[in-house]
Amino acid sequence: MRFALLWFAAFVSTTILDIFWARYTLAVSEKRRLPAAIWSSAISAAGSVAMATYFEDRWLMTAGVAGAFAGTWIGTKTMKVE
């Protein structure tokens, strides 16, 4: 049960991290400094949480890979690019 909770935490934190990366990339490409800086800070915080979960067990990297896929898919699907 503990592994399942850690796997879920790693998945969610990596998904959120990749959504933040997608938003950051869009803000940078549109040369919006303040939003890019805010997303950059959020990336740092979410990345710390994601990496902390991986130290527990290397098998949690599978959750990171799945979360990265899901986060990029969600992040790019919900972006409004003109």
C-alpha positions as CSV (number, residue, x, y, z in Angstrom):
1,M,0.0,0.0,0.0
2,R,2.8,2.4,0.8
3,F,4.4,1.8,-2.6
4,A,1.1,2.6,-4.3
5,L,0.8,5.9,-2.5
6,L,4.4,6.8,-3.3
7,W,3.9,5.8,-7.0
8,F,0.8,8.0,-7.1
9,A,2.6,10.9,-5.5
10,A,5.5,10.6,-8.0
11,F,3.0,10.4,-10.9
12,V,1.0,13.4,-9.8
13,S,4.1,15.6,-9.0
14,T,5.7,14.8,-12.3
15,T,2.5,15.4,-14.2
16,I,2.2,18.8,-12.5
17,L,5.9,19.5,-13.3
18,D,5.4,18.9,-17.0
19,I,2.3,21.0,-17.1
20,F,4.4,23.8,-15.6
21,W,7.1,23.3,-18.1
22,A,4.6,23.6,-21.0
23,R,3.3,26.8,-19.5
24,Y,6.8,28.1,-19.0
25,T,7.8,27.4,-22.6
26,L,4.7,29.2,-23.9
27,A,5.4,32.2,-21.7
28,V,9.1,32.4,-22.8
29,S,8.1,32.0,-26.5
30,E,5.7,34.9,-26.1
31,K,8.4,36.9,-24.3
32,R,6.3,37.4,-21.2
33,R,8.9,37.9,-18.5
34,L,6.8,37.8,-15.3
35,P,4.7,34.7,-16.1
36,A,7.9,32.9,-17.3
37,A,9.6,33.8,-14.0
38,I,6.6,32.6,-12.0
39,W,6.4,29.3,-13.9
40,S,10.1,28.9,-13.5
41,S,9.7,29.1,-9.7
42,A,6.9,26.6,-9.8
43,I,9.0,24.2,-11.8
44,S,11.7,24.4,-9.2
45,A,9.3,23.6,-6.4
46,A,7.5,20.8,-8.2
47,G,10.8,19.3,-9.4
48,S,12.0,19.1,-5.8
49,V,8.9,17.2,-4.8
50,A,9.1,14.9,-7.8
51,M,12.8,14.1,-7.2
52,A,12.3,13.6,-3.5
53,T,9.9,10.7,-4.2
54,Y,12.4,9.0,-6.5
55,F,14.9,8.6,-3.7
56,E,12.6,6.2,-1.9
57,D,12.6,3.5,-4.6
58,R,14.0,3.5,-8.1
59,W,10.9,1.8,-9.4
60,L,9.1,5.1,-8.8
61,M,10.8,6.3,-11.9
62,T,8.1,4.5,-13.9
63,A,5.6,6.9,-12.3
64,G,7.9,9.8,-13.3
65,V,7.9,8.6,-16.9
66,A,4.1,8.1,-17.0
67,G,3.6,11.5,-15.3
68,A,5.9,13.2,-17.8
69,F,3.9,11.9,-20.7
70,A,0.6,12.8,-19.1
71,G,1.8,16.3,-18.0
72,T,3.1,17.1,-21.5
73,W,-0.1,15.9,-23.1
74,I,-2.4,17.8,-20.7
75,G,-0.2,20.9,-20.8
76,T,-0.1,21.1,-24.6
77,K,-3.7,20.2,-25.1
78,T,-5.0,22.9,-22.7
79,M,-2.7,25.7,-24.1
80,K,-4.2,28.4,-26.3
81,V,-1.6,29.2,-28.9
82,E,-2.4,31.9,-31.4
